[in-house]
Amino acid sequence: MKRIFPVRTLQGKFSIYLSILIVIAMSALAYWNISRGKKLLQDAIVREGKALVETLAISCTNTMLYEEIGLVEEGGLLDNYISDLMQRKNLHIVFAMILDPKGKVMAHNSMIEVGNLYQDEITKKGLVSWNTLLQYPSDNVLDISTPLAISTKRWGTLRVGISLEDLKKEVSSMVLKYILYTGFFILLATGSIALLFGFITKPLKSLSTEMDETEPGVYPSSISITRQDEIGILRRSFHRLLKRIKDDEKERERTQRNLLLTEKMVAIGKLTSGVAHEINNPLGGLLNCIYHFRRGDLTPERQKEYFQLMEDGIKRIQKTVSNLLEYARSPNLERSETDLNSIIEKSLSLLDYQIRKRQIEVVKEISDRLPSIEVDRNQMSQVFVNIFLNSIYAMEDEGTLRIGAVGLNERLVLTISDTGKGVPEDILSKVFDPFFTTKCDGSGTGLGLWITQGIVERHGGTIQMSSREGKGTTVEIQLPIYSK
């Protein structure tokens, strides 16, 4: 059985399609879950950070109010708030600062920043906002700013930066998990498919091997099929098909033999007059010789001459009968290495009387280096006799029968042309159809060219006909030089 590339098998294709489906499904599910998880984590950070900043803002606002009215002396309480904020572990705080209304740093987790004036866009938006504002100065930082104000009185702005690195690490971990889950499901599905398909395809492979190893025309004598599933149904159908093919082949061979023999009988009937002439003339000479021998008045020289004439006549009769018997043999295809020129000569000898009677000139243009080919001599003789007869009857009085043969590209090309009345163009495509004949006198069966085509094709060759009405017909036969 021919080995199939794994990707081209049903198992391979199904595994690929299922893997693609799993990847798509898992990717969609992963994208949805990761997006949802990321949003939930980000919302949690925002919620916790916003609550923390707004809570701290209350303490800072009160401190700045008390300092303004003199209840509390300026003693670094804001710096303490910032320092305590940076110590919190639940959020990864990057920076914390308090700005006055103009953007000057009043307190900062880094003391070197105190007194600097910030004029960037993030700061400007925070300074003018009277609500807690969420901004993202980069992909890794969440900036939360809230006003330090009571009513319309504003002392400044509290800004806190929270790192999003932990969020990104969590998202990366989720992506890795889904990749591992997807790979695990693909491996599991592929293994399951391989196991299941092994049970399913094993009987199919067995049936395929049986089909490949079944010789043409061979039908198993006994069948033992125990499976009741679709595989069993397929196997039984295959065996029934083999039986039908065998029965049809027998019927086809029987019908073909009958048709071939029928056409041969018709051709032999057409040859009868020529064969009778070829036999009667020598028989007349033999009777004449016997008559003179009985008279006993022949000289020794004359007797010797008459003996030679009798021997030649008997050989002529023997050759004619031998050719006729060879032509009428069994239609079974029996190849042998043959010189095609000898088959042509024997076929022409069977038709010698008709050729001479109609005064037809035979021109042979056969190459001297014509190779031998493997054909069935008897059936190939029938091919030439059928074509020659058609050409002879197409030329009523006189004409030229031209026979050419040449070897070309490992094929033997034969052309048989006549100068007869030709075939009308509208029926030229039908001449090889069974039971189609152009003879209106009822002398044709319409099987000659059809059987001729079948014989040529069984030899691995081709036959074509071209014709011009009133100009003649040409038949081209191509045969493989080597047996196939």
N, C-alpha and C positions, 0 to 999 in steps of 0.2 A: 504494500500500500504506500502511496506517495506521502512523504512526510510534509506536514503543513507547518509553516512558521507559527509559533504560539500566538502571536498577536492576531493572526488571521483566523484562529479557531473561534468557535462559539464561546468556549470557556474564556479565552483571552479577551474577546470583544466584550463579553458580559462583565468581566472583571474590570476592564478599563472604564466602561460606561458607569458601572456601579461606583467605582472609585471617584470618578468625576462628579457623580451625583452626591456622594458623601462629602466630597470637598466643598461643593457648592452649598449643600445644606449646612454643613458645619461652619463654613465661612460666614454664611448669612446669620446663623445662630450666634456665632462668636462675635460678629460685628454688633449685633443687637445687644447681646449681653455685656460686651466690653463697653459699648457706648453708654448703656444704661448704668453699669457699675461705675464708670468714670464720672458720669453726671452725679450719681448718688454720693460718691466720695467728694467730688468737688463741691456739691451743695452742702455736705457736712462740714467741710473746711470753711466754706463761706459763712455758714450759719454760726459755727463756733467762733470763728474769727470776728465776725460782725458783733456777736454778743459780747465777746471779750473787749473789743475796742470801744463799744458804746458804754460798757460798764466802767472801763477805765476813764473814759471821757467825763463821766459824771464826777469822779473823784478829782480829776485835774481841773474841771470847771469850778468846783467848789473851792479848791485850794487857791486858784487864781482870783476868785471873788473875795475870799477871806483876806488874801494878801492886799487886795485893792482897798478894802475898807479898814484894814489895819488890825483885823482880828488875829491874823497869823503873820509872823515875820518871815521874810524871804530866807529860807534856810535850806534849800535844795530838796524840797518835797517832790517836785516834779522829776528830778533826776532819780529819786528813790523809786517813784512809780515806774519809770522806764526800766530801771535796773531789775525791779521785781518782775516786770513783764518779760524781760529777756530770759529769766530763769525758768519760765514755764516749759514743761516737757511735752504737753499734749499737742502743741503746735510748734512747728519748726519756724520760729520767727527769725527773719533775716535782719531787719532793722526796725527801730521805733524812734519817733521824733515828735517834738511839739514845735510848731511854727507860730510866729505872731501873725497878725493879719496881713503883713507885707511880705511874708515868706522867709523871714529871718529865723534861724534855728535858735530856739530857747532852751531845748533839752534834747539830748541825742544819746543813743547807746554808745556812740563813739565820741568821746569828749572833744576830739579835734575838729568835729563838725559844728560845734556850738559857735554861734555868731555868724556862720556863713549864710548867704542869701541865696535861696533857690528860686529860679525863674523858669524852670522847665514846664512843659505842657501838663504833665501829671500834677505838679504842684499848683499851677494856675487853676486847673479845674477843681482841685480840692479846696483851694482858698475861697472860691466863689460859691461853692455848693453849700447849702444849708441843710442838706441831708447826708446820711452816710453814703459814700461813693465807692464803688468797686471798680478798680482799673487793673489792667495787665500790662505793665511796662515791658515785660518779656514773657516768653513761654513758661519760664520757670518760677515766676514771682506773681503773687496776688497782692495788689496795693489797696489797703482799706483806709480811707480817710473820713473823719467825722468832725464836724465843727465843735469847738469849745465855746458854747454860747448859751445865754439865757434870754429868751424872747428875742429882742432885736440887738441885744448887747453881745458882742463877739470878742473873745480874748485871743483866739487863735484857732489852730487846726491840729488835730492829733492824726499822725500818719503811721501805719504799721504795715510792714512788708512780710508776707508769709510765703515760705518756699513751697513749691509744688513738686519738688523732686520725689518725695515719698509717694505722691499720687502717680507720677510717671512710673516709678518702680512697681507699684501695685498693678498698673495697667499692663506693663511689660510682663509681669508674672502671669497675669490672666491670659495674655496672648500666647505665652509659652505653653501654658496648660492646655489651651484649646488646640494648639498645634500637636501636642503629644496625644491628646484625646483623638484628634482626627486621624493621625497616623496609626493609632491603635485600632480604631474602627476599620480603617482601610485594610490593615493586615488581617484582622478578624474576619472581615467580609470576604477578602480574597481567599483565605484559607477555607472558609465555609463553602465558597463557590467551588473551589478546586475539589473539595471532598464530595459535594453533592453532584457536580458534573462528572466526577469519576464514576459514580454509580450509574448516571444517565448515559454517558457517552461510551461506556465499555461495550454494551451490546451493539451500539451503533457502529463502533469501530470493528467489532467482530463481523457484523453484517457487511460493512464496506470491504473488509478483507475477503469475505466469501464472494462478494460481487467481482472483485478484482481477479480472484483466482479461478472464477468460473470460465471454462473454455467455451468458445462459440459452439453452439449446437449440442452442448453437454448438459443433460438434465439429471440431477441426483435421483437415484432409484428410490431412496427412502428419506422421508422427512420427519424429524422429531422436533416439534416446536411446542414447548410447554408454557411459554409466556403468554399471558392473556391481556397484556397491556398494548399500547400503541406500537412498541417495538415488535411484539409478536405479530400484530396485524401487518406491519410493514414487511416482516420476513415472509409471512404467508403470501402476501401480495407479490413479493419478488419471485417466489417459487412458481406461483400461478403464471406470472409473466414469462418466466423461462419456458414453462410448458406450452403457453400459447405461441411463443416465438418458435419453438421447435416444431409445433404442429403447422404453423404458418409457413415455416421454411420448407417443410416436406411438401405441403400443398403447392407452394410456389415452384419448387423444383419439378414436381410432377407436371404442373401446367406448362412450365417452360419447356420441359422435354417434349410434351405433346405438341406444343406450338412449333418447336424447332423441327420435329419430325414431319409435321404437316407441311411446313414450308419446304422442307427437303423433298417431300414427295411431289409437291407442285413443281419445284425446280427440276426434279428428275423427269417429270412428265414433259416439261419443256425440252429436256435434253434427249428425249426418246428418239426423235427423228434423226438427230445427229449421231447418237449412239448406234441406232439401227443401220445408218449408212456406213459407219465405221466398222460394223461387224459384217453386214451383208456383202460389201465389196470383197473383203478377203475370203468370205465363204464362197462367193461365186468363183473366185480364182481357184480355190481349193477343189471345188466340184469339177471345174474344167481340167485341172491337172489329173484328178482321179479318173476322169473320162478317158483322157489320152493314155494313161497307164493301163487301163483295162483293154484298150485297143491293141496295145503291145507293139505299136509301130514307131516308138520313140527311139532315137539314137542315144547312145550313152551320153553324148554332150547335152542333148536335149533333156534327158532324164535328170542330169545333174542340175541343169537350169531350173527344171520344174520342182526338184527337191528344195532348191534355194527359195523359190517363190512360195512354196507351201510353208516353209519354215518362217519366212518373213510375214506371211499372212496370219499364221497362228500367233506369232509374237505380237502382231498388231492387235489382234482380238484380245489376247491376254492383257496387254497394256490398257486397252480401253475398259475392259471389265474390272481390272485392278483399280484404275482411277475412279470408276463409278462406285465400287465397293468401299474404297477409302473415303469417298465423299459422303457416303450414307452411313458411316459408323456412328457409334453412340455419341450423344452431345455432351457428355461429361468433359470438363476442362482438364486436359492432360498436357502439361507443358513439356517441351523438350527443345533443345537448342536446334535451331532450324535456319536454313538458308532461304530467305523469303523469295528469292528469285526462282527457286525450284517449285514453290507453291504456286507462284504466278504462272509458270510454264505448264504445270499440270492442270490448272484451272482453265487456261487457254486451250489446252488439248481437248478438254471435254466439250468445248464450244467451237471446235475447229470447223465443224460442218456449217453451223449457223454463220460463222465469220466468212467462210468462203462463199456460201450461198448468197449473202447480201453484199459481197464484194467489199468487205471492210478492211481497210489497211490498219494493221497494228504497228504502232511505233513505240519501241521501248527505249526509255531514257533512264536507264538504271545505272547507278554509279558502280564502277569496277571494284571499289573498296567498300562495298556495302557490308556492314558487320552482321554477324549472326545474332539472332534474338531468340528469346525463350517464349514460344507460343504453342498453342494447340494446332497442329498441322491441319487436322480435319475441319475444325471450326473456322480457322483462318481461310481455308480453301472455300468454305461456304460463303465467307464475306466477299471474296473476289468473284466467285461465280454469280452471286446476287447482283453485285455492282456491274459486272461485265454484261449480264443478261439485260439489265435495265438500259445500259448504253447501247447494246446491239438492237433492242427493240425500239429505241428512240431514233435510230438511223435506219430509215426504211430501205433506201437503195444507196449503196456506197457510203463513204464516210471514213473518218479516221478515229481510231481508238488509241489514245496516247497514254502511256503508263510511265510514270516517273518515280524514282526512289532515291533518296539521299539521306545520309546521316547528318544530323544537326543538333548540337548541344545535348548529347546523350539521348537523343530521340531519333527514331526512324520516321521520316516524313515521306508519305506516298501520295501521289496525285494521279487520279484516273479521270481523264476528260474525254468527251466525245463531241462530235459535230452534229448532234441530233437536234430535235425540235425544241429542246429546253423545257423548263418548268416555269409556269407563270409566277410572277413575284408574289401575288396574293396568296398562293397556296404553298410557297416554298418552305414556310415555317412549319407546315403540317406533315411533310414527307416522312418524318420519323415517327409519327403517331401510329399506334397499332390499328390495323384494319382500314387505313387510309390508302386509297389507290387512285391513280390517274387513268387506269385502263378501263375503258367503258365497255369492252367486249366480255367482261366477266372472267378474263383469264388470270387476273391478279387477286391475291388474298389480302393484300395490304399489310402483310406481316414481314416481308423481306427486309426492308430497310430498318424496321423496328428491331428485328432479331439481329441484324447486322450491327446496329448501334450497341445492343446489349453485349454481343460477343467482343466488340472492340473495347467497351468500357470495362468488361471483366478482365481484360488483359492490361488494364491500367492506361488505356489510350483514349483518344478523342476522335470524333468523326464530324466533319462539317461538309455542307453542300452549298455551292454557289451556282447560279444559272442565269442565263439570259435567254428569254423566249426567242426562238428562231435561230439562236447562235450556238447553243450547246450547253452542256452541264459539266461541272468539275467537282469531284469528290476528293476531299483531303483527309487522309488518315494519319494520325500521329501515334506511334507506339513507343514505349520505353525500351531502350536497348537492353537494359538489365532488368531481370525479373524482380517484381516488388510484391 
